[in-house]
């Protein structure tokens, strides 16, 4: 297999990363629904979501189809959030997730968290993966023939 000279998305764009927004909010009934209502009202589409709650606070991880629009909406709400780059990995077969983890462990790259997207790419599932070294992880995974995606590669509903 030829080693790529640079990391690319499935369609050949540079840097196959997505922006993830981690929203911090009090863990109260209806808070998540309020955010979803506001986003939907402004046509901000969520393509990935993970909710982690604790007794008093919750962290909602969101990936939008348009990161700039999502950021703008969160700012308008006065919402506390952070942004980070995250890998989007297409799962081509039943054992792709196992292979993904094996390749990363082999390169001593830690997976901080992972969750599936709410949409697919070419009818295949996609995982959002946050690692401690996304540049090295990108090169390792593409060298092993794994498909990394950018937002432009995803089958977004109209």
C-alpha positions as CSV (number, residue, x, y, z in Angstrom):
1,X,0.0,0.0,0.0
2,X,1.4,3.5,-0.9
3,X,1.9,5.8,2.0
4,X,0.1,9.1,1.4
5,X,2.1,12.3,1.5
6,X,-0.6,14.2,3.4
7,X,-3.8,13.3,5.2
8,X,-6.8,13.7,3.0
9,X,-10.6,13.3,3.4
10,X,-12.4,10.8,1.2
11,X,-12.8,13.4,-1.5
12,X,-9.2,14.6,-1.3
13,X,-9.5,17.7,0.9
14,X,-6.7,18.5,3.3
15,X,-7.1,17.9,7.1
16,X,-9.9,15.4,7.6
17,X,-11.1,16.9,10.9
18,X,-14.4,18.1,12.1
19,X,-15.1,20.7,14.8
20,X,-16.7,19.4,18.0
21,X,-18.3,21.7,20.5
22,X,-18.4,20.7,24.1
23,X,-21.3,22.6,25.8
24,X,-21.3,22.9,29.6
25,X,-24.6,23.3,31.3
26,X,-26.4,22.7,34.6
27,X,-27.9,19.2,34.7
28,X,-31.6,20.3,34.8
29,X,-34.6,18.9,33.1
30,X,-35.2,20.5,29.7
31,X,-31.8,22.1,29.2
32,X,-30.8,19.8,26.3
33,X,-34.2,20.2,24.7
34,X,-33.9,24.0,24.8
35,X,-30.6,23.9,22.9
36,X,-32.1,21.5,20.4
37,X,-35.1,23.7,19.9
38,X,-32.9,26.8,19.4
39,X,-30.6,25.1,16.9
40,X,-33.5,23.7,14.9
41,X,-35.2,27.1,14.8
42,X,-32.1,28.5,13.1
43,X,-31.6,25.5,10.8
44,X,-28.4,24.3,12.6
45,X,-28.2,20.6,12.0
46,X,-26.5,18.3,14.4
47,X,-24.6,15.3,12.8
48,X,-23.1,14.0,16.0
49,X,-24.0,14.1,19.7
50,X,-22.9,12.7,23.0
51,X,-24.2,13.6,26.4
52,X,-22.3,12.9,29.6
53,X,-23.9,14.0,32.8
54,X,-22.9,14.3,36.4
55,X,-24.9,15.2,39.4
56,X,-24.8,19.0,38.9
57,X,-23.4,19.5,35.3
58,X,-23.7,17.9,31.9
59,X,-21.3,18.1,28.9
60,X,-23.0,17.8,25.6
61,X,-20.6,17.1,22.7
62,X,-22.0,18.4,19.3
63,X,-20.8,18.2,15.8
64,X,-22.7,20.4,13.3
65,X,-23.0,20.2,9.6
66,X,-21.8,23.9,9.6
67,X,-19.4,24.6,12.4
68,X,-19.5,28.3,11.9
69,X,-23.3,28.5,12.1
70,X,-23.3,26.2,15.2
71,X,-20.7,28.4,16.9
72,X,-22.7,31.5,16.1
73,X,-25.8,30.0,17.6
74,X,-24.1,28.9,20.8
75,X,-22.6,32.4,21.2
76,X,-26.0,34.0,20.7
77,X,-27.4,31.8,23.4
78,X,-24.6,32.9,25.7
79,X,-23.7,29.2,26.1
80,X,-20.4,28.1,27.7
81,X,-18.5,25.8,25.3
82,X,-15.1,24.7,24.0
83,X,-14.1,23.6,20.5
84,X,-11.7,20.8,19.5
85,X,-10.8,19.0,16.4
86,X,-12.1,15.5,16.1
87,X,-11.5,12.7,13.6
88,X,-14.4,11.2,11.6
89,X,-13.7,7.6,10.7
90,X,-15.8,5.6,8.3
91,X,-16.5,2.1,9.5
92,X,-16.2,0.0,6.3
93,X,-16.7,-3.5,7.9
94,X,-17.8,-5.1,11.1
95,X,-14.3,-5.2,12.6
96,X,-13.2,-1.7,11.5
97,X,-13.7,-0.3,15.0
98,X,-11.5,-3.0,16.4
99,X,-8.9,-2.3,13.7
100,X,-9.0,1.4,14.4
101,X,-8.3,0.9,18.1
102,X,-5.5,-1.6,17.3
103,X,-3.8,0.8,14.9
104,X,-4.0,3.6,17.5
105,X,-2.7,1.5,20.4
106,X,0.1,0.2,18.2
107,X,1.2,3.8,17.7
108,X,0.7,4.6,21.5
109,X,-2.1,7.0,20.7
110,X,-4.8,7.4,23.4
111,X,-8.5,7.5,22.6
112,X,-10.1,10.0,24.9
113,X,-13.6,9.3,23.7
114,X,-15.6,8.1,20.7
115,X,-19.2,8.1,19.6
116,X,-21.2,7.4,16.5
117,X,-22.5,10.2,14.2
118,X,-26.3,10.5,13.6
119,X,-25.6,10.2,9.8
120,X,-23.7,7.9,7.5
121,X,-21.1,8.2,4.7
122,X,-21.8,6.1,1.6
123,X,-24.3,4.2,3.7
124,X,-21.6,3.2,6.2
125,X,-21.5,4.2,9.9
126,X,-19.1,7.0,11.0
127,X,-17.4,7.4,14.4
128,X,-16.2,10.6,15.9
129,X,-12.9,9.9,17.7
130,X,-10.9,12.2,19.9
131,X,-7.3,11.2,20.4
132,X,-4.3,12.8,22.1
133,X,-2.5,13.3,18.8
134,X,-4.9,13.8,15.9
135,X,-2.2,14.6,13.3
136,X,-0.2,11.3,14.0
137,X,-3.5,9.4,14.2
138,X,-4.5,10.7,10.8
139,X,-1.3,9.5,9.2
140,X,-1.4,6.1,11.0
141,X,-5.0,5.5,10.0
142,X,-4.7,6.6,6.4
143,X,-1.5,4.6,6.0
144,X,-3.5,1.5,7.0
145,X,-6.2,2.4,4.4
146,X,-8.8,3.7,6.8
147,X,-11.2,6.3,5.4
148,X,-11.2,9.6,7.3
149,X,-13.8,12.2,6.5
150,X,-14.4,15.9,6.5
151,X,-17.9,17.4,6.7
152,X,-18.0,17.6,2.9
153,X,-17.7,13.8,2.7
154,X,-20.9,13.1,4.7
155,X,-24.3,12.2,3.2
156,X,-26.2,15.1,4.7
157,X,-30.0,15.1,4.3
158,X,-31.4,17.9,2.3
